[in-house]
């Protein structure tokens, strides 16, 4: 039997995106968009990281891919972000940057990895600048 069942369905993914959004907000990021869709693809979350202004001279627009799994027994959630997925996210991000006033901002690509096993507290990992 295939160990990476999708039986949890979209409810697990939606719960993961809600957890990721709250997690990022607690870390000081401002959520600009959820489930951003364009002709070039989809991005789970787009956020603004103002903390980079002091160190890098500009605020950063963060394109976030959220991966939620009910277990990491066989592999980590972030391992599902393969080269093809990264290309699609980059294309969607270029579209976003080209259609919004973003010239003075930096850009970054993060992954928020969530493992929500049974009734246990979800484990959240933020991979900043993941790709």
BELFEN-V158635 format. One record per residue. SS is DSSP state (a for helix, b for strand, c for the rest). PHI is phi in whole degrees, -180 to 180 (NA if undefined). PSI is psi in whole degrees, 0 to 359 (999 if undefined). Layout:
ss = {SS & SS}
phi = {PHI & PHI}
psi = {PSI & PSI}
This chain:
ss = {c & c & c & c & c & c & c & c & a & a & a & a & a & a & a & a & a & a & a & a & a & a & a & a & a & a & c & c & c & b & b & b & b & b & b & b & b & b & c & c & b & b & b & b & b & b & b & b & b & c & c & a & a & a & a & a & c & c & c & b & b & b & b & b & b & b & b & b & b & c & c & c & c & c & c & c & a & a & a & a & c & c & a & a & a & a & a & a & a & a & a & a & a & a & a & a & a & a & a & c & c & c & c & c & c & b & b & b & b & b & b & b & b & b & b & c & c & c & c & c & c & c & b & b & b & b & b & c & c & c & c}
phi = {NA & -66 & -80 & -108 & -62 & -102 & -63 & -68 & 71 & -67 & -61 & -65 & -64 & -65 & -62 & -62 & -66 & -66 & -62 & -64 & -60 & -64 & -61 & -66 & -63 & -64 & -86 & 96 & -84 & -101 & -78 & -96 & -157 & -120 & 48 & -66 & -120 & -148 & -59 & -95 & 144 & -138 & -128 & -61 & -138 & -124 & -132 & -115 & -106 & -80 & -67 & -82 & -59 & -65 & -84 & -113 & 84 & -156 & -76 & -121 & -87 & -112 & -99 & -116 & -101 & -105 & -124 & -121 & -134 & -85 & -159 & -117 & -59 & -99 & -165 & -79 & -58 & -66 & -67 & -76 & -88 & -88 & -61 & -65 & -63 & -61 & -61 & -65 & -67 & -61 & -63 & -66 & -66 & -60 & -62 & -59 & -63 & -78 & -110 & -129 & -78 & -125 & -58 & -91 & -105 & -86 & -130 & -148 & -120 & -117 & -124 & -111 & -105 & -129 & -116 & -117 & -90 & 45 & -92 & -72 & -64 & -60 & -98 & -117 & -123 & -108 & -98 & -77 & 65 & -66 & -158}
psi = {140 & 124 & 354 & 55 & 145 & 23 & 336 & 336 & 191 & 339 & 320 & 317 & 318 & 319 & 318 & 318 & 324 & 315 & 317 & 317 & 313 & 319 & 312 & 321 & 320 & 333 & 5 & 3 & 146 & 125 & 122 & 327 & 148 & 138 & 50 & 124 & 141 & 176 & 338 & 357 & 202 & 145 & 131 & 306 & 144 & 128 & 165 & 124 & 103 & 344 & 344 & 349 & 313 & 318 & 321 & 357 & 2 & 154 & 161 & 131 & 127 & 123 & 119 & 126 & 126 & 127 & 121 & 133 & 155 & 350 & 152 & 27 & 319 & 328 & 160 & 152 & 320 & 341 & 345 & 350 & 86 & 183 & 321 & 316 & 318 & 318 & 316 & 321 & 318 & 318 & 316 & 323 & 318 & 319 & 313 & 312 & 326 & 342 & 5 & 159 & 88 & 14 & 327 & 7 & 152 & 168 & 148 & 151 & 119 & 161 & 135 & 118 & 127 & 131 & 116 & 86 & 123 & 230 & 4 & 157 & 130 & 141 & 123 & 131 & 132 & 112 & 96 & 129 & 40 & 329 & 999}
